[in-house]
């Protein structure tokens, strides 16, 4: 119950359940991608991203319906993305960096491959002490496309604020038009990332 321990028990329990469900969804999406022969990077930006982001979508919808302003619904999206990027990437990378700095370039590290080349051939001369290596692949193009889509989204929200007095709401036709634009931006990002991934 939310009244127990000042709400902290409910908060921690909800975080634990979200983590569990996210782990299950991520694992199932990876299995589906494997069964269908979909590359890992495409699975990550489609199936895994959809499965783990749907709770955020519903939370933003509830916030938009129940709050007086659009701050919480939009803040939920930006807050979720910042946690994904800064904590979701930063924490594992930090742990891995400490691990590999202690372990050094063991046989497991040297036998790892990127493309058709072993880490020993790619990195050992430059990093004789080993380290945590995550080659980018098609990341630069995906991030560039994502950034352009995000700027387009922010521009649309700015136009809505000037035209209708707020980021959410307005005439029904404008709501439908802007929904199609935002969903279209997602399709542009996914399609571009798939094309880039398949071309490499």
Residue pairs with C-beta under 8 A, 6 or more apart in sequence:
1 9
1 10
2 10
4 10
18 55
21 55
22 51
22 52
25 48
25 51
25 52
26 48
26 51
26 52
28 51
29 43
29 47
29 48
29 51
30 40
30 43
30 48
32 38
32 43
32 47
33 39
33 40
33 42
33 43
33 47
38 46
38 47
39 197
39 198
41 137
41 138
41 193
41 197
42 193
42 194
42 197
42 198
45 142
45 189
45 190
45 193
45 194
46 190
46 194
53 80
56 76
56 77
56 80
59 76
60 73
60 74
60 76
60 77
61 73
63 72
63 73
63 76
64 70
64 72
64 73
64 168
67 73
69 166
70 166
70 167
70 168
73 168
74 157
74 167
93 132
93 134
96 132
97 131
97 132
99 132
100 109
100 130
100 131
100 132
101 129
101 130
101 131
103 109
103 130
104 129
104 130
105 119
105 120
105 124
105 127
105 128
105 129
105 130
106 130
109 119
109 130
110 118
110 119
110 120
110 124
111 118
111 119
111 120
112 118
112 119
112 133
113 119
114 122
114 133
114 135
119 133
122 133
123 130
123 131
123 133
124 130
127 133
137 200
138 193
138 196
138 197
138 200
141 192
141 193
141 196
142 189
142 192
142 193
142 196
145 188
145 189
145 192
145 193
146 189
149 185
149 186
149 188
149 189
152 185
153 182
153 185
156 178
156 181
156 182
157 167
160 166
160 167
160 168
160 170
160 174
160 178
161 167
163 170
163 174
164 170
164 171
164 174
169 175
170 178
